[in-house]
Amino acid sequence: MSARRALALLGTAAFVLIAPRSARDATAAKLEHTLWVGHQFVEGRRVVPILGPLRTRTDTYVIARVRRRGGRIELEQRTCRVDFAKVAGGKVRLSDRGVAALPSARITFRPHQSRLLYAAPWRVGWGSEDIDRDGKPGMTIRVDAPLCGGTLQVASRTTSVARGQRRGELFVGQVAVTVRQRILGASGRCLRLVARDSKDSMIGHFAYRRVPAGTTCSDLARRPWPVRAPRSL
């Protein structure tokens, strides 16, 4: 893999920790605490010299504890899995330890109009602290590529906004994400040459479904994920 292709691949390393929900019925008080699982994908484009614009995609799978207060929905969620699509033949991935170390997200959705709920911008991220406890600053990302592979240490800040609505047993909607990523270190000469701080904007969709109390990420890992985000609404 060339340095240019590796540069495109780095654009997929955006950590998306997002979660929306909806509720608007008179029984909300009876559902004060519930558990939901969600799937979200976001896509974007990164322009690379010679190769031109390349599409990136990140899929995030989450489990969330939900508290409802009147028309508001307060959500605290953690990430169970993150998948980065291949770019130009290369793959970016996080270790299991890295996924487990990702910060939880706290989001509040409020009714706006019609059946829609809106979440004001929320932020999730980390700096140079050794978040995954591997002895290196930031979070370690593995870049699997023939000629420009290795590891990166990154700091990341994600800002997200979302809106959603009920659709049968699901809560579905749209999300927009901006990721600011700072390179703290890199292994291998190629990655050290091409890795740069970045700011990427992405959009996508999400879906959430209620699951039984006590469900864990480990439980969900043993079977197909219970919900998938739609390609369109």
N, C-alpha and C positions, 0 to 999 in steps of 0.2 A: 504494500500500500504506500502510495506517495505521500509526501508531507501535505500536499493540498487536500488529498482525500482524508487524511488524519485530521486536518483542521475542520473539515466539514463534520466529521464524526464527533468532535468535541462539542459541537452545538447541540447534540442530543442529550448531553449530561445536565438536564434541567430537572430539578426535583420539585415535583408538584404535589402539594399536600392540601387537597381541597375537599370540601364536603358541603353540599347543600341539602336542604330538606324543606318540607312543607307541611303546614297544618293549619286548618282553619275551621274546625268543627266544634260543636258545643261540648264534646266529650274530651277536649284537650286536657282538662284538669285530671282526668282519670289516667292519662297516658304521660304522666309527669316524667317518668324515666322509662326509656325504651332503648333497644339496641338495634342498630341498622348496619348493613354492609353496603359498600358502594364500589362502583367502578367508574373511573374517569379517564378519558384520553384527551390529550391536547396535541395539536399539530402546528408546525411553523415552517418557515423557509430560511435557509442560510445560504447566502451568496458566496461562492468560492471561485477565485480566478480560474479561468479555462473551463472548469466543470460547470460554472453557472449556478443557478439556484437549485438547491437540493432540499427535499422535504424531510423534516424530522418528526418523530412521533414518540410520545411518552405515555404509557399506560400505568395508572396507579390504582391499587386495590386496597381498600381501607375498611376498618371496623370502627363504628362510632357510638358513643353513649350520648343520648339525646335527652334534653330537659325542655319541657314546654311550659311557657309562662304566658297565659293569655294568647295573644296572637303571635308572640315571638317563639322562635325555636333556637335554643342554645345547644350547640354541638361541640363535643370534644372527641376528636378522632385520632387514631394512630394508623400508621401505614403497615400493611401486611406484606406487600410485594410491590416492586417497581420494575417495569419492563421497558427497555429502550429498543426501538426498532433499529435494524441494521441500516447503516448509511455507507454507501460506496463500498460495500463488502466488509465493513468493520463493525464491531459490536462493543458497546459500553455496558458495564454492569457494576452492581454493588454487591458486596459480600453480605451474607446473612447477618453478620454482626453490624454492618453498616445500616441495613434496613431497620433492624431493631433499635438502632440509636437515633433514627430520624425523629426530630421533635414532634410532639403532638400539635394538632391545629385546633384552635378555638374560634368558632364562627357563630355569629348571631344573624339569623334571618328574620326579617320583619315583613308583614303584609304591606303591599303597596297599592295595587289596583287589581280589579278582576280577581283571578285566582293566583296571581303571581306573588311570589315572595322574593325579596331582594336582600342580598348580603352586602354590606358596606365593605370596602377594601380591608382585607386582613393579611397579615404578614407572618411568615414562618422562615426560619433560617438559623444559621450559625456563623461564627467568625473563625478565628484561627485556633480556637480551643480544640483539643484532641477529642472530637465528639464520639468517634468510634473506638477509642482507647486502643489504638494499634501502635502507639508510640510516635506518631507523626501528626503534624498540625492539620486541623480541619477534618474533612471526610476523604477517605481514599477511594478512588474510582479506578476500576480496571478497564484498560483499553485493549481489546483483543483485535489485533490487526497484523498482517504478515510482516510488513516492513516498518511500521511506526507504532508498535504496541508498547505497553508498559503500564505504569500507574501514575495517577495524578492526585495531588492533594489540593482540595478546593474549599473555599468558603462560599456560601450561597445564601442569597436573600430572595424570597419569592413573595410577590404581591399579587393577590387574586381578587376578582369580583365575580359574582354569579347571580343568576336568577333561575327560578324553577317553578314547577307546578305539578299537581297530582295528575297521574295517568293510571287509573286502575289501582293496583296495589303498589305501584312505583311512584317515586318522586324523581322527575327528570328535568333537565334544564341545560343551560349553556354556561360556560365559564371562560374567562379571559385571564391570562397569566403573564406576568413579566418576571423574568429571572435574571438577577445580576449575579454573575459568578466571578470569583477572584481566584486566580491560580496561586497556590502557596508553594508548590513544589512539583517536580516531575522526574520520572526515571527515564533513562534512555536519551540519547542525543537528539533523536528526531522529535520526541515529544517536548523536550526542552526548547527546541527551536520554534515549534509551531503553536504551542499552548499560549493562549492570550486571555486576558480578562475579557468578559463579554456581557452583553445585555441582549436578551432575546425575548420576543413577545410571541405568544401562542394562544390559540383559541380551540375550544373543543366542547364536548358534551359529557354529561354525567348521568348516572342512574343509581338510586338507592332502594333497598328493600328491607323490611323489618325481618329480624331473625330471633330465635328463642334467646331468652336471657342466659348468660353464661357461655355463649358461643365465643370461641377464641380464634386467633389467626391460625393456630396449629390445627384446630378442627377443620377449618376451611381449606387448608392446604391438602387435605386428603381426598378432596372431591372437586368437581367442576365449580367454579365460582358462581354463586347464586344469582348474579345479576350482571347484565352487560349494558353499557351506555349505547344509546341509539346513534346512528350516523347522522340523523337529522330529526327535527321535531315537527 
